[in-house]
Amino acid sequence: MLRTALPEIVTGSVPGPKAKEIIDRRDAAVPGAIRCAYPVAIARGEGAMIEDVDGNRFLDWIGGVGVLNIGFSHPEIVEAVKAQAEKYFHGMFNIVTHEGYVALAEKLARIVPVKGDSKKVFFANSGAEADENAVKVARAYTGRPNIIAMTGAFHGRTMLTMTMTAKKAYTTGMGPLVNGVFRAKFPYLYRSPAGMSEAEVIQSCVDSIHDLFEEACQPDTVAAIILEPLQGEGGFIPAPIEFVKALRQICDQHGILLIADEVQSGFCRTGRMFASEYWAEAGCAPDILTTAKSIAAGMPISAIVARSEIMDAIPGGTVGGTFCGNPLACAAGLKTIEIMERDNLAARSREIGEKVTARAKVWQEKYGVLGNIRGLGAMIGLEFVKDMETKEPNGALVSAMVQACVQRGLMIEPAGRWGQVVRFLAPLVITDEQLEKGLDIFEEALAECLKA
């Protein structure tokens, strides 16, 4: 059974002949800008495992980049989607009311940790759409035009969200970008300037916001500050809670909304249903939360959640869309959350994170190239360096490890400014045996690449 299987490369190396044929067809039919580093053509997936068209089996530590917290092809999700499909595929919510949309909105309003007792929810199709809609909501409520985003941020590839995204390689040839987006410093504690304490680094990042107020955008022109509770593309860097507290104070002082981008960190990945629960416990809950990816186990849907007072300021006709809150996706979302709560996948996330971190600390001592281990729950970043003292990034090592791992049946993905971070996003339904096998393969690949 694939769901409980272990990695196995039956073709000796990958891609096998059938996969290579499909990959060659891909190269001829699809723009090269949509790159794929993995020589894998999927035939089916179950749990944390992929089987390709040649019968090779891969353990997936990428999970669709955070989409598959509940794993591939969960049988209860499959049945929920089938049941909905037998009724109707589509019902545009601007035209007809379908109960699945309402029920999923009600559920998210109960569990999402944004400020306020009364909350409202609407849906889009992707994380980028959710973030773009959150900005529209913030502008509608505050009547202000400007947005502050962070260094290291990733918010999407639409024109607005690629502007908010820090890495400008994602905007090559796409200018001019959108006006009204300004950037403050995000605390990257591992790469703090020499001699600065954690508190001093956080304060310097807070000061960068005040510098923006002085030099770029006065506070009464700022609608929102947006950040990821744990940066994704930026290198799996958690936002220090003291930094979030300071942001909350600034926002409250100046009437600015705080937006938590939980597109990747939501749905049990960080040891809680949402990473912003840690914020709420510290008294600094966000005003708006966006989420997507694992909300519906692979069906395309995203959500924007805020207190009713904020949502009710949106002018009619400015949000919504043809496929937003599609009935099949809503059915999958309701069942996904039910399973996550029933099976306590947040606790499983913490357990997985502890095991991966413990093994990584052994590698850190043994190999002398793993500079930093960080994250929340089972959202873990492993930052590789050429030298533990200088912390020079080692993207070349990570790139080599990606290929060495996939040839052994393990799929891993890089992140970080220099591609020097391995991000751990394995489905939370991974078995203990699969997890241990993956850790073994990872170490084998690491040792091999260091000898090369």
C-alpha positions in Angstrom: 0.0 0.0 0.0 1.6 3.3 -1.1 0.3 5.2 2.0 2.7 3.2 4.2 5.4 2.3 1.7 9.0 3.4 1.8 11.0 5.1 -0.9 12.3 2.9 -3.7 13.9 3.7 -7.1 13.2 0.7 -9.3 14.6 2.3 -12.5 18.1 2.6 -11.0 18.1 6.4 -11.5 15.5 9.1 -12.3 13.9 10.0 -14.4 12.9 6.6 -15.7 11.9 6.3 -19.4 8.2 7.1 -19.0 8.9 10.1 -16.8 11.5 11.4 -19.2 9.1 11.2 -22.1 6.5 13.3 -20.2 9.1 15.8 -19.0 10.3 16.2 -22.6 6.7 16.9 -23.6 6.5 19.4 -20.8 9.5 21.2 -22.1 8.0 21.5 -25.5 4.5 22.6 -24.4 5.0 24.7 -21.2 7.0 27.9 -20.8 10.5 27.3 -19.3 9.8 30.0 -16.8 7.7 27.5 -14.9 10.7 25.5 -13.8 10.8 22.1 -12.1 14.0 20.8 -10.5 12.7 17.3 -9.9 12.8 14.5 -12.5 9.5 13.1 -11.3 6.2 12.6 -13.2 3.6 11.7 -10.7 1.2 8.8 -11.3 -0.5 8.7 -7.9 0.0 9.9 -4.3 -1.1 8.7 -0.9 -0.2 10.1 2.5 3.4 11.3 2.3 4.3 9.2 -0.7 4.4 9.7 -4.5 4.6 7.0 -7.1 5.8 8.1 -10.5 4.8 6.7 -13.9 7.7 4.3 -13.9 6.8 2.8 -10.5 9.5 4.7 -8.5 8.4 5.7 -5.0 9.3 9.0 -3.4 8.9 10.3 0.1 7.7 13.9 -0.2 9.1 16.4 2.2 7.7 19.3 0.2 4.0 18.5 0.3 3.1 20.7 -2.6 4.9 23.5 -0.8 2.7 23.3 2.3 -0.5 22.2 0.5 -0.6 18.6 1.7 -0.5 18.8 5.5 -3.1 16.1 5.5 -1.4 14.1 2.8 -2.2 13.0 -0.7 -5.6 11.5 -1.5 -7.0 11.2 2.0 -9.9 8.8 1.5 -12.4 10.9 3.5 -11.5 14.0 1.4 -12.0 12.0 -1.7 -15.4 10.9 -0.6 -16.4 14.4 0.5 -15.5 15.7 -3.0 -17.3 12.9 -4.7 -20.4 13.5 -2.7 -20.4 17.2 -3.6 -19.6 16.4 -7.3 -22.7 14.3 -7.6 -24.8 17.4 -6.6 -23.2 20.2 -8.5 -19.6 21.3 -9.4 -20.2 25.0 -9.5 -22.4 27.7 -8.0 -21.0 31.2 -8.2 -21.5 32.7 -4.8 -22.5 36.1 -6.3 -25.3 34.3 -8.1 -26.6 31.6 -5.8 -26.0 30.8 -2.2 -24.5 27.3 -1.5 -24.3 26.1 2.0 -20.8 24.7 1.8 -19.4 28.3 1.4 -21.5 29.5 4.4 -20.5 26.5 6.6 -16.8 26.8 5.8 -16.9 30.6 6.5 -18.7 29.9 9.8 -16.1 27.4 10.8 -13.1 29.6 10.0 -14.7 32.5 11.8 -14.8 30.3 14.9 -11.2 29.0 14.7 -9.1 31.8 13.2 -7.3 34.0 15.8 -8.0 37.5 14.6 -9.0 40.4 16.8 -12.7 40.7 17.6 -15.6 38.6 18.7 -17.7 38.8 15.5 -15.8 37.8 12.4 -16.6 37.4 8.7 -14.9 35.4 6.0 -14.8 35.4 2.2 -12.9 33.1 -0.2 -10.6 33.5 -3.2 -8.6 30.9 -5.2 -5.0 31.2 -4.2 -2.7 32.6 -1.5 -1.7 35.5 -3.7 -5.4 36.4 -4.3 -6.0 36.2 -0.6 -3.1 38.6 0.2 -4.2 41.0 -2.6 -7.8 40.9 -1.2 -6.5 41.6 2.3 -4.9 44.8 1.0 -8.2 45.8 -0.6 -10.0 45.2 2.7 -7.4 47.2 4.6 -7.6 50.1 2.2 -11.4 50.0 2.3 -11.6 50.1 6.1 -8.9 52.7 6.7 -9.3 54.8 3.6 -5.5 54.8 3.3 -3.4 53.8 0.3 -0.1 52.5 1.6 1.2 49.1 2.7 4.3 48.1 4.6 5.8 44.7 3.9 9.0 43.0 5.2 12.5 42.1 3.9 12.5 38.4 3.0 8.8 38.4 2.4 6.9 36.3 -0.2 3.3 37.1 -0.8 2.7 35.9 -4.4 3.1 36.6 -8.1 0.2 38.9 -9.0 1.3 42.5 -9.8 0.5 43.7 -6.2 1.8 40.7 -4.4 5.0 40.5 -6.4 5.6 44.1 -5.4 5.1 43.1 -1.7 7.4 40.2 -2.2 11.0 41.0 -1.3 13.0 38.9 -3.8 13.0 41.0 -7.0 14.1 38.0 -9.1 10.4 37.2 -9.1 9.7 40.6 -10.9 12.3 40.4 -13.7 10.9 42.2 -16.7 7.6 42.9 -15.0 7.8 46.5 -14.1 6.7 49.1 -13.4 5.5 47.7 -10.1 2.7 48.9 -7.9 3.0 52.2 -6.0 2.4 52.5 -2.3 4.3 49.5 -1.0 7.2 50.2 1.4 9.6 47.8 3.1 10.7 47.4 6.7 13.3 45.1 8.1 12.3 41.6 9.3 14.4 40.2 12.2 16.7 37.5 10.7 18.3 36.7 14.1 20.8 34.1 12.8 22.3 36.7 10.5 22.3 39.5 13.0 25.1 42.1 12.7 28.1 41.1 14.8 27.9 42.2 18.4 24.1 42.9 18.3 21.9 41.2 20.8 18.5 39.7 19.9 16.7 42.6 21.5 18.9 45.2 19.7 18.2 43.5 16.3 14.4 43.5 17.0 14.6 47.1 18.0 16.5 48.0 14.8 13.7 46.4 12.8 11.1 48.3 14.7 13.1 51.5 14.1 13.0 50.8 10.4 9.2 51.2 10.5 9.6 54.6 12.2 12.1 55.5 9.6 9.5 54.8 6.9 7.1 57.0 8.7 9.6 59.8 8.7 11.1 59.4 5.2 8.6 57.5 3.0 5.0 57.2 4.2 3.5 59.0 7.1 1.6 56.7 9.5 -1.8 58.2 8.7 -1.3 57.1 5.1 -0.6 53.4 5.9 -3.5 51.0 5.7 -1.7 47.9 6.9 1.5 46.1 7.8 1.7 42.6 6.4 4.0 39.8 7.4 4.3 36.0 7.6 4.4 34.6 11.1 7.1 32.3 9.7 8.6 33.4 6.5 8.5 30.8 3.7 10.6 31.6 0.7 12.6 33.9 2.9 14.1 30.9 4.6 11.6 29.6 7.2 12.4 32.4 9.7 9.9 32.8 12.6 8.9 36.3 13.5 10.1 36.9 17.1 7.1 37.4 19.4 8.6 40.6 20.8 8.7 42.0 17.2 5.1 41.2 16.7 4.2 42.8 20.0 5.9 46.0 18.8 4.1 45.9 15.5 0.8 45.5 17.3 1.6 48.5 19.4 2.5 50.6 16.4 -0.6 49.6 14.5 -2.9 50.3 17.5 -1.2 53.7 18.0 -1.7 54.8 14.4 -4.9 53.1 13.3 -3.0 50.7 11.0 -4.2 47.1 10.4 -1.9 44.1 11.1 -2.2 41.4 8.4 -0.9 37.8 9.1 -0.1 36.0 5.9 -0.7 32.4 6.9 -0.9 31.0 3.4 1.9 28.5 4.1 2.0 28.4 7.9 -1.7 27.6 8.5 -3.6 24.4 9.2 -1.5 22.7 11.9 1.9 23.1 10.2 3.4 25.1 13.1 2.1 23.0 16.0 -1.2 25.0 16.2 -4.1 25.3 13.8 -2.6 28.7 12.9 0.7 30.2 13.9 -1.1 33.4 14.8 -2.4 31.6 17.9 1.0 32.2 19.4 0.5 35.9 18.7 -3.0 35.9 20.2 -1.7 34.2 23.4 0.9 37.1 23.7 -1.8 39.7 23.2 -0.9 40.7 19.7 -3.5 39.0 17.4 -3.7 40.2 13.8 -6.6 42.2 12.4 -6.7 40.3 9.2 -5.5 36.7 8.4 -5.0 35.2 5.0 -4.7 31.5 4.5 -4.7 29.0 1.6 -2.5 25.9 0.7 -3.6 23.2 3.1 -7.1 24.6 3.7 -8.6 22.0 1.4 -6.0 19.2 0.9 -5.2 20.3 -2.7 -8.4 21.8 -3.9 -7.9 25.5 -5.0 -9.3 27.9 -2.3 -8.0 30.6 0.0 -9.6 32.6 2.7 -9.6 36.2 4.1 -10.7 36.5 7.7 -11.3 39.7 9.8 -13.7 41.1 12.3 -17.1 42.1 11.0 -16.4 45.8 11.5 -13.5 45.6 9.0 -15.3 43.4 6.5 -18.4 45.5 6.5 -16.4 48.5 5.1 -15.8 46.7 1.8 -17.7 48.5 -1.1 -20.0 46.2 -3.0 -18.6 44.6 -6.1 -14.9 45.0 -5.2 -14.3 41.5 -4.0 -15.5 38.0 -5.1 -15.0 36.2 -8.4 -16.3 33.4 -10.6 -14.6 30.4 -8.9 -14.1 31.9 -5.4 -15.4 29.4 -2.8 -16.1 26.7 -5.3 -18.4 24.0 -3.9 -16.0 21.1 -4.4 -13.2 23.1 -2.6 -15.5 24.1 0.2 -16.5 20.4 0.8 -12.9 19.5 0.9 -12.1 22.3 3.3 -14.8 21.4 5.7 -13.7 17.7 5.8 -10.0 18.7 6.1 -10.6 20.8 9.2 -12.8 18.1 10.7 -10.0 15.5 10.3 -7.2 17.9 11.5 -9.2 18.6 14.7 -10.3 15.0 15.2 -6.8 13.5 14.7 -5.0 16.3 16.5 -2.6 17.0 13.7 -1.3 20.1 15.5 0.1 17.8 18.2 1.5 15.5 15.5 3.2 18.5 14.0 4.9 19.2 17.2 6.0 15.6 17.6 7.4 15.5 14.1 9.2 18.8 14.6 10.9 17.5 17.8 12.1 14.4 16.0 13.5 16.3 13.0 15.1 18.9 15.2 16.8 16.3 17.4 18.3 14.5 14.4 19.4 17.8 12.8 21.3 18.8 16.0 23.3 15.6 15.6 24.1 16.6 12.0 25.1 20.1 13.2 27.7 18.6 15.5 28.9 15.9 13.1 29.3 17.7 9.8 30.0 21.4 10.7 27.9 22.8 7.8 24.4 23.1 9.4 24.5 26.6 10.7 21.0 27.1 12.0 18.0 24.9 12.9 14.8 26.9 13.3 11.0 26.8 12.9 7.7 26.1 14.6 6.2 22.6 14.9 6.8 20.7 11.6 7.7 23.9 9.7 11.5 23.6 10.0 14.3 25.4 8.2 17.8 23.9 8.0 20.3 26.6 7.0 23.6 25.3 5.5 26.8 27.3 5.5 30.4 26.9 4.2 31.8 28.0 7.5 30.1 28.0 10.9 32.0 31.2 12.0 31.5 33.3 8.9 28.1 31.9 8.1 28.8 32.1 4.4 25.7 30.7 2.7 26.1 27.3 1.0 23.4 27.2 -1.7 25.6 25.0 -3.8 25.5 22.3 -1.2 21.7 22.5 -0.9 21.3 22.3 -4.6 23.5 19.2 -4.8 21.5 17.7 -1.9 18.2 18.2 -3.7 19.5 16.0 -6.6 21.2 13.5 -4.4 18.1 13.0 -2.3 15.7 12.6 -5.2 17.9 9.9 -6.7 17.4 8.0 -3.4 13.6 8.6 -3.3 13.4 11.7 -1.1 12.1 15.0 -2.3 13.3 18.2 -0.5 13.1 21.8 -1.5 15.5 24.8 -1.0 14.5 28.3 0.3 16.3 31.4 1.4 17.9 34.4 -0.3 20.9 32.3 -1.5 19.1 28.9 -1.8 20.9 27.8 1.4 18.0 26.6 3.4 16.3 23.2 3.2 12.6 23.6 4.2 10.8 20.7 5.9 7.1 20.5 4.9 6.4 16.8 5.0 2.7 15.8 5.3 1.7 15.5 8.9 0.4 12.0 8.2 3.9 10.7 7.5 4.5 7.5 9.4 7.3 7.2 12.0 9.0 4.6 9.7 8.8 6.9 6.7 10.1 9.9 8.8 13.1 7.9 10.0 13.9 6.6 6.5 13.7 10.1 5.1 16.1 11.3 7.8 18.5 8.5 6.9 18.4 9.3 3.2 18.9 13.0 4.0 22.1 12.2 6.0 23.4 9.9 3.3 23.0 12.6 0.7 24.6 15.2 2.9 27.6 13.0 3.5 27.9 12.2 -0.2 27.7 15.8 -1.2 30.3 16.9 1.3 32.8 14.3 -0.2 32.2 15.5 -3.8 
